[in-house]
Amino acid sequence: MIIPPVPRSGGTHKIVCLDAVLCPVPKFDFPHEYIEYANTIGEELIISRIADATIVITTRAWVSARTVAQSPRLELVALMAVGYDIVDVAACRARRVTVCNSPAASAESVAEHAFALYFAVKRRVIELHRMVLEGEEWPRMKNGFHRFPHMPRVARNEMLGIVGYGALGIRIEGIAKALGMKVIIAERKGLSKEATRPGRTQFDEVLQICTALMIGCPLDAETRGMIGERELQQMRPDSLVVNVARGGVMDEAALVRALNEGWIASAATDVFATEPATLGSTPLIDKCPANLTLSPHVAWYADSSLESLQMLIKGTVESYVAGSPQNMVKESWSIYEESKVEATKDQKEPRHEVVEMLVEA
């Protein structure tokens, strides 16, 4: 039996899920009010829906500084996602709002999708599919070899560079080695050779020697715009790039230029700086070259991902309410301790209801 604390503002916790269409939310085993919306698009609508919420669950709906400022009861933003770039963590810190994510929930699916994109661009699957459907070029040329500007390599002849070596990077490495690839792990950008950790290779060296590059790092102040013209110009002209991280890690205009001018052979991305991506929102659509393959941020979508997300979000919310938060993002680590101190000052005689807590780890 566990006695959960009441909200800092008193009363009962109110949980609002802003985009339940992406993953069913499990039931929570403590006294609370729960409201869910299939989708919530636009800051004004988000603000109106979470105005008196203590806990917000979101996957894609943005939680901006203005949203946080206008949510006086808010204590926890729980992300049914690995990335937390949709939350203004600094604003949350300033108002003692804890931010938690769902680490590694979709690493298996995203890694597999990364290789689906890898094989699609290496074998030019989309381009050749269109050529066959058009029904003219294949009979005229007698084959499709001319669509390959470089001789395609088999997997055992690839040198795969991985940027981002968390759960996703490790999963990508496992698949790559199973295919017979040589694998090198990029060190953080800007670190000297002397500071490079064992098992890592300097960032620029990875770019220069890899034949394929997979990006799977989080988006934060350090990684935003990490790969632009300078980085792409260092790569081999027969190399390819796959981005399953976040759109903001890659300079999209630079990638289009790199593909058009032959700095790299091909690329694929599942993520965009602005999502949903549309005509006019990104050069990856407006100026999409034939050697670029796109998918609409679906790499995470799989049975195992939904199961993991449900387990993690249940554990995240219930552990927070029980007083032992888990999966806090690194920028949020100290917020909860500060909040507990303030809550102790504010609540002279807190009321508790005794409930049985079933926390899934």
C-alpha positions in Angstrom: 0.0 0.0 0.0 1.3 3.4 -1.0 0.1 6.8 0.1 0.5 9.2 -2.9 0.8 12.9 -2.2 -1.9 15.2 -3.4 -1.2 17.9 -6.0 0.8 20.9 -4.8 -2.4 22.9 -5.5 -4.5 20.6 -3.4 -7.5 18.5 -4.5 -7.1 15.6 -6.9 -4.7 15.1 -9.8 -6.2 15.9 -13.2 -4.6 14.1 -16.1 -5.0 15.4 -19.7 -3.8 13.4 -22.7 -3.5 15.7 -25.7 -3.0 13.2 -28.5 -4.3 9.8 -27.5 -4.8 8.8 -31.2 -1.1 7.9 -31.4 -1.1 5.4 -28.5 -3.9 4.2 -26.1 -3.2 5.4 -22.6 -3.3 2.8 -19.8 -5.4 3.2 -16.7 -3.7 4.7 -13.6 -4.0 3.2 -10.2 -4.5 6.3 -8.0 -7.4 8.8 -7.5 -7.5 11.2 -10.4 -9.7 12.8 -13.1 -8.7 11.8 -16.6 -9.6 13.5 -20.0 -8.1 12.6 -23.3 -8.3 14.1 -26.8 -7.5 12.3 -30.0 -5.5 15.2 -31.3 -4.7 18.7 -30.2 -3.2 21.1 -32.7 -2.4 24.8 -32.0 -1.2 26.6 -29.0 -4.5 28.2 -28.0 -6.3 24.9 -28.0 -3.6 23.2 -26.0 -3.7 26.0 -23.4 -7.5 25.8 -23.1 -7.4 22.0 -22.7 -4.7 21.8 -20.0 -5.6 25.1 -18.1 -6.4 23.2 -14.8 -4.4 20.0 -15.4 -1.7 18.8 -13.0 -0.4 16.1 -15.3 -0.2 16.4 -19.1 0.5 13.5 -21.4 1.7 14.3 -24.9 3.5 12.7 -27.9 3.4 15.4 -30.5 1.5 18.4 -29.0 3.9 21.2 -28.1 4.2 22.5 -24.6 5.5 26.0 -25.0 6.7 28.5 -22.4 3.4 30.3 -22.8 1.5 27.1 -22.3 3.3 26.4 -19.1 2.8 29.9 -17.9 -0.9 29.6 -18.3 -1.2 26.3 -16.6 -1.0 27.2 -12.9 -1.6 23.6 -11.5 0.8 21.9 -13.9 3.3 19.6 -12.2 4.3 17.0 -14.7 4.7 16.8 -18.5 4.9 13.1 -19.4 6.0 12.3 -22.9 4.9 9.2 -24.7 8.0 9.6 -26.8 11.8 9.4 -26.5 12.4 13.0 -27.8 11.5 15.9 -25.6 12.2 18.8 -28.0 8.4 19.6 -28.1 8.6 20.8 -24.5 10.2 24.0 -23.3 12.1 22.4 -20.5 13.6 25.7 -19.4 10.1 27.2 -18.9 9.1 24.0 -17.0 12.2 24.3 -14.8 11.3 27.9 -14.0 7.8 26.9 -12.8 8.9 23.7 -11.1 7.3 21.4 -13.6 8.9 18.0 -14.0 9.5 16.6 -17.5 9.7 12.9 -18.1 10.1 11.0 -21.4 9.8 7.3 -22.5 13.4 6.3 -23.1 14.2 3.5 -25.6 10.5 2.8 -26.1 10.7 2.6 -29.8 14.4 1.9 -30.4 13.7 -1.5 -31.9 11.2 -0.2 -34.5 13.2 2.9 -35.3 16.3 0.9 -35.9 14.5 -1.4 -38.3 13.0 1.6 -40.2 16.5 3.1 -40.5 17.6 0.0 -42.4 14.4 0.0 -44.5 15.4 3.5 -45.6 19.0 2.5 -46.0 18.1 -0.3 -48.4 15.6 1.8 -50.2 18.1 4.5 -51.0 21.0 2.2 -51.6 19.0 0.1 -54.1 17.1 3.2 -55.3 13.8 1.3 -54.8 11.4 4.3 -55.1 13.1 5.6 -58.2 13.1 2.2 -59.9 9.5 1.5 -58.9 8.5 4.7 -60.7 10.6 3.9 -63.7 8.9 0.5 -64.0 5.4 2.0 -63.7 6.1 4.6 -66.4 6.7 1.6 -68.8 9.0 3.4 -71.2 12.6 3.6 -69.9 13.1 0.0 -69.0 12.1 -1.4 -72.5 14.2 1.4 -74.1 17.3 1.0 -72.0 16.9 -2.8 -71.5 17.9 -2.5 -67.8 18.0 -0.1 -64.9 21.7 0.0 -64.2 22.0 3.6 -65.4 20.0 4.7 -62.4 22.9 3.9 -60.1 25.5 6.7 -60.2 27.8 4.5 -58.1 28.2 0.7 -58.0 26.0 -0.4 -55.0 28.0 -2.2 -52.3 26.8 -5.2 -50.4 26.4 -4.8 -46.7 29.7 -6.5 -45.7 31.6 -3.8 -47.7 29.9 -0.9 -45.9 31.5 1.2 -43.2 28.6 2.4 -41.1 29.0 5.5 -39.0 26.5 6.0 -36.2 25.8 9.4 -34.6 24.1 8.9 -31.3 24.9 5.9 -29.2 22.0 5.5 -26.8 19.5 2.7 -27.0 18.8 3.4 -30.7 22.4 3.6 -31.7 23.1 0.4 -30.0 20.2 -1.3 -31.7 21.4 0.0 -35.1 24.9 -1.3 -34.4 23.5 -4.8 -33.6 21.6 -4.9 -36.9 24.6 -3.6 -38.9 27.0 -6.1 -37.4 24.5 -8.9 -38.1 24.6 -7.8 -41.8 28.3 -8.0 -41.8 29.0 -4.2 -41.8 32.0 -2.5 -40.2 30.7 0.0 -37.6 32.3 3.1 -36.1 30.6 5.2 -33.4 31.0 9.0 -33.6 32.3 10.9 -30.6 30.5 14.1 -29.7 31.2 16.8 -32.2 34.1 19.1 -31.4 36.0 16.9 -29.0 39.7 16.5 -29.7 41.4 13.2 -30.5 42.8 13.2 -27.0 39.3 13.5 -25.5 37.8 10.8 -27.6 36.5 7.9 -25.5 37.5 4.3 -26.1 35.4 2.7 -28.7 34.5 6.1 -30.3 35.9 7.8 -33.4 36.3 11.6 -33.8 33.1 13.1 -35.3 34.8 14.5 -38.4 36.7 11.4 -39.1 33.5 9.3 -39.1 32.1 11.7 -41.7 35.2 11.3 -43.9 35.5 7.6 -43.9 32.0 6.1 -43.6 30.1 4.9 -46.6 26.8 5.1 -44.8 25.8 7.4 -41.9 22.9 6.8 -39.6 21.8 9.6 -37.2 20.0 8.6 -34.1 20.8 11.3 -31.5 18.4 13.5 -29.5 17.7 17.1 -30.5 19.1 19.5 -28.0 21.2 22.7 -27.9 24.3 20.6 -28.7 22.9 18.7 -31.7 20.6 21.3 -33.3 22.0 22.1 -36.8 24.9 19.6 -36.1 25.1 18.5 -39.7 25.2 21.2 -42.4 27.2 22.1 -45.5 30.6 21.8 -43.8 29.9 18.3 -42.5 28.3 17.0 -45.7 31.2 18.3 -47.8 33.5 16.1 -45.9 31.7 13.0 -46.8 32.5 10.5 -49.6 30.6 11.2 -52.9 29.4 7.6 -52.9 28.1 7.7 -49.3 24.5 7.9 -48.0 22.8 9.4 -45.0 19.8 8.2 -43.0 18.2 10.5 -40.4 15.9 8.9 -37.9 16.8 11.3 -35.1 15.0 14.7 -35.3 14.7 17.0 -38.2 16.5 19.9 -36.5 19.7 17.9 -36.3 20.2 18.2 -40.1 20.3 21.5 -42.1 17.6 20.6 -44.7 18.7 23.1 -47.3 22.3 21.9 -47.0 21.1 18.3 -47.5 19.3 19.2 -50.7 22.3 21.0 -52.0 24.6 18.0 -51.1 22.4 15.7 -53.0 22.1 17.9 -56.1 25.8 18.7 -56.2 27.0 15.2 -55.6 28.7 15.7 -52.2 26.9 12.5 -51.2 25.1 9.9 -53.3 21.7 9.6 -51.6 19.8 10.2 -48.4 16.6 9.3 -46.5 14.8 10.9 -43.6 11.9 10.1 -41.4 12.0 13.4 -39.5 11.6 17.1 -40.4 12.4 20.4 -38.8 8.7 21.3 -39.1 6.1 18.6 -38.7 3.8 17.6 -40.3 5.9 18.6 -43.2 4.1 20.2 -46.2 4.9 22.0 -49.4 6.4 25.3 -48.4 7.6 24.1 -45.0 10.8 22.3 -46.0 13.1 22.2 -49.0 13.1 18.4 -48.6 9.6 18.5 -50.2 9.8 21.7 -52.3 13.0 20.7 -54.0 13.1 16.9 -53.4 15.7 15.3 -55.7 15.3 11.7 -57.0 18.1 10.5 -54.7 16.2 11.5 -51.5 13.6 9.2 -49.9 11.1 10.5 -47.3 8.8 9.0 -44.7 6.4 10.8 -42.4 7.8 10.2 -38.9 6.5 6.7 -38.7 9.8 4.9 -37.8 8.6 4.5 -34.2 5.3 2.9 -35.1 5.2 -0.8 -34.2 3.6 -3.3 -31.8 6.6 -3.3 -29.5 6.7 0.5 -29.4 3.1 0.8 -28.3 3.5 -1.9 -25.6 6.6 -0.2 -24.3 5.1 3.3 -24.3 2.0 2.1 -22.4 4.2 0.4 -19.8 6.5 3.4 -19.5 3.8 6.1 -19.3 2.0 4.2 -16.5 5.2 3.8 -14.6 6.2 7.4 -15.2 3.0 8.9 -14.0 2.4 6.6 -11.1 6.0 6.9 -9.8 5.7 10.7 -9.9 2.5 10.6 -7.9 4.0 8.1 -5.5 7.0 10.5 -4.8 9.7 8.6 -6.7 9.7 10.0 -10.3 11.5 8.0 -13.0 12.5 8.8 -16.6 13.1 12.5 -15.9 15.0 14.2 -18.7 18.4 15.4 -17.6 17.4 19.1 -17.6 14.6 18.2 -15.2 16.5 16.3 -12.6 16.5 18.9 -9.9 13.0 20.3 -10.5 11.3 17.6 -8.6 13.4 18.0 -5.5 12.8 21.7 -5.5 9.0 21.1 -5.9 8.9 18.7 -2.9 10.5 21.4 -0.7 7.9 24.0 -1.8 5.1 21.5 -1.5 6.1 20.8 2.1 6.0 24.5 2.9 2.6 25.0 1.2 0.7 22.0 2.5 0.6 22.1 6.3 -1.9 19.3 6.6 -2.1 17.4 3.3 -5.0 15.1 2.7 -4.1 11.6 1.4 -6.1 8.8 0.1 -4.7 5.3 0.5 -4.6 3.4 -2.8 -2.7 0.3 -4.0 -0.1 1.4 -6.5 0.7 -1.0 -9.4 3.8 0.5 -11.0 5.2 -1.3 -14.0 8.9 -0.9 -14.3 
